[in-house]
Amino acid sequence: MTGDQIVTVGQIVINLKVLTDIVPCHRMKSRSITIKGHTLPLCARCTGILLGYLFFPFLFFFGLYFPLWLGILLNFPMVLDGWTQKRQFRESNNRLRFITGIVSGLGQSIIIVSFSQLIISFLL
């Protein structure tokens, strides 16, 4: 990403460069998604995880409750994809990285909501 890109949502100003800099990502260009000649600043897997996090508000605020074990289980495809690639059993691709990232982001959202509900019920 060249230069800082500023996005305004209502009265909230978001500096996209600062926002993406806080995400721990290797940012390898070959593993990033390119749309119409513009390469996203995060790898396909991290982009998918962040998109998966968009499920969190729906799960939390609309009371969509799933068991904790499902949240944990939904992280396995990403872990398996990353591990088999790291061990050089096979080469992954950006489509698979992106999809397993979304599934993992949903799983992490379920885990966060499960623990949030536990803490809230303990406090109330």
N, C-alpha and C positions, 0 to 999 in steps of 0.2 A: 504494500500500500504506500503510495507516494504522498507525503504530506499528511496533515491531519484532516480527517473528514468529520464535520460536525453535523449532528442530526438533532433537530428540535422536535420534541413531542410535547405539545402543550407548552408548559413553562419549564420543562425539563430539557436541559442541554446535555447531549451525550457526545463525548469525543470518542469515536470508534477506534482510533489508534490506541488510546489509553485503555479502552475496554478490552481490546484483543491482546494487549501486552500483558495483562494480568493472567491470561489463560496459559498454563504450562503446556506448550505444544512445540514440537520440533520445527514446524513450519517449513517442511521440505516442499519445495515448489512442485516436484514430481508427484507428490502425494496430496496435493491440494486440488480443489475443484476450480475449473476455469469456465466462466460463463461469458460468452460473447467477447472473448479476448481479455477479460479481467480475471485474474487469479485471486481467489479468496485468501485472506491473510492466515487462515488456520488450515490444518490438514483436513482431509475428508472425514476422518474418524472424529476429531474434535468438533468439527462443524455439525456432524450428526448428533453428537452428545448434547451440544448446546440446543439444537432443535428439539431433541427429546425432552429437555428440561422445560419446554413450553407446555408439556402435559401437567406440570406441577400445579399451576393455579386451578385447572379444571378438577384435578384429583382432590385438592385441598378444599377449595371454596364451594364446590358443588357436591361434596361429600361422597365422591366415588372412591370407595375403599376396597383395596385388594390386599390379600395376605402378604406378609413380609417375605415368605418363601418365594413368591412369584417375582418380587422385586430382585431378589438375589439370583434367581434362575435366569432372569432376562439379561443379566450381565455376562453370563457364560459364553454366548456366541461371540461377543467382542473379545473376551479374554482368549478364547480358543483361536480366533482369527489372528490376533496379535502374537500369541505364543507359537502357533505353527509357522508363522512367517519368520519370527525371530529365530526359531530353531532350524530354519531353512528347509522345512519339509515341503513347502510350496510357496508360491508368490501370490500375495493377495492383490486386489485391485481396488480402485477408488470407489466403485459402486458398492462392493461388499463392505469396505471400511465405513462408508457413509451409512448404509443400512444397519450394520451392527452397532454403529455409534448411536443412531436414533433409538434402537431397541434398548441399548444400555442406558441412555438418558432417561427413557421411560422407566426402566427398572430402578434407577437411582432416585427418580421422583417418587416412586412407590415406597422405597425405603425411607426417604425423608418424611413423607406423609405418615407412614407407620410410626416412626419414632416421634414425630410431632404430636400425633394423637396420644401416644403413650405418655409423653411429658404433660400434655394438657390434662389428661384424665388423672394423672398423679397430683397435679397442682390444684385441681378443682374438687 
